[in-house]
């Protein structure tokens, strides 16, 4: 199973970006999807989660600005990021719990850089 993240880039404060992460390979289904981010010199933090049933949770710093969604037919998760701030800068990683042969395993994407200029 491979996760391919895309959509990062450079944007001015107040702008928007949409990240995508697609799962490929041999698997049955994806359970929960998550987006994490890691700023330079800081620990990786959980940004948003979407469960199998579509329930979503967000980190306090992004509530009201970011929206996580999933397309099960495409095995893809999205992160719509609005009203971006310089402190949102970092490498964004997708993470998925994937069912394969009756076993649930966790996979990570390669990360996509988001840079927000002031």
C-alpha positions, 0 to 999 in steps of 0.5 A: 500500500502506498500513500501519495500526497500532493497539493502543497505549495507557497501561499500568502497569509489569508490564502487557501490550499487543498491537499490530497492523498491517494492510497494505491496498491492491494487493500480492502478499504481504508478505515480512518484517515488523518493529516499531521504536520511538522514545523521546523524544530517542532514535533509532529502534530495531529491536524485532522481525522476522518473516520470510516463513518465520516466523523471528523475531528480537528486540532484546536489551532485549525478548527473553523479554517480547515476541512477534512473530507474523504472520497471512498470510491477514489481511496482519497482524503482531502484537506481544504485549508482556508485563512492560512497563517504563517504558523500553518507552515510545515510538512503535511503528512497523510496517514491511513489505517488500511484493511488488508487481508483482515488486518489493519495496518497504518501507512504514511504518505511522503509529506508535502510542504506548505509554506505560508508567507506573511 
